[in-house]
Amino acid sequence: MESPQPPLPPRRRLRLSVGAAVVLALVVLSAAVGLGIMRGQVAPVEAVSLTDAGTGTGTDTGSEGDPAGELYVHILGAVERPGLYMLDLDARLVDALAAAGGTTADADLTAVNLARTLEDGEQVVVPVAGAIVGGPGGAVPPPSDDRIDLNTADQAALETLPRIGPALAERIIAWREENGRFTSVDDLLAVPGIGEKLLAGLRDEVRV
């Protein structure tokens, strides 16, 4: 009958424990490197920073993870921070512009209605001064012609129009200040002293 093997000396047992720990560490390191390589194979898509207008620090969530806001609005043009913003359901345009950091110095605020309510999925373009508000594409450069812009012309420029003297020029400016921008040349009919015959002579000389 064979005699039982004597127990390993403490030093040898310690060496085996250290060796097993090294092997385990190598296995964990290899798995981590492999996972990193797999992750690196998936390129991230373009991300859009979504800011809650209430905090300005990112998407705010409720207790169950649902977004606290109700409207998604895309703000472009003459604002400090163009982008996509989440606003309250009853938000108005002035709230959207505030969320975007306010307007720039060259923004034309007469071209937008700050008091109007917003719709979900809406895109708002704030034009720069001197631009004409176009269709869905937003502001477009002013046409390269010599027509007088009824919304920006001063009294001296208006007086260069046919049959427009100082009095009518003052009335055009006064109407603009009281009612906002001219939306069409036909709005001149609302200016006292301008009728159909005078308007016909101005159509090819002015624009809005």
Sequence and secondary structure as in RCSB ss.txt:
>XXXX:A:sequence
MESPQPPLPPRRRLRLSVGAAVVLALVVLSAAVGLGIMRGQVAPVEAVSLTDAGTGTGTDTGSEGDPAGELYVHI
LGAVERPGLYMLDLDARLVDALAAAGGTTADADLTAVNLARTLEDGEQVVVPVAGAIVGGPGGAVPPPSDDRIDL
NTADQAALETLPRIGPALAERIIAWREENGRFTSVDDLLAVPGIGEKLLAGLRDEVRV
>XXXX:A:secstr
         HHHHHHHHHHHHHHHHHHHHHHHHHHHHHHHTS       EEETTTSSS  B TTS BS  EEEEE
EESBSS EEEEE TT BHHHHHHHTT B TTB GGGS TTSB  TTEEEEE BTT EE STT EE   SS  EET
TT  HHHHTTSTT  HHHHHHHHHHHHHH S  SGGGGGGSTT  HHHHHHHTTTEE 
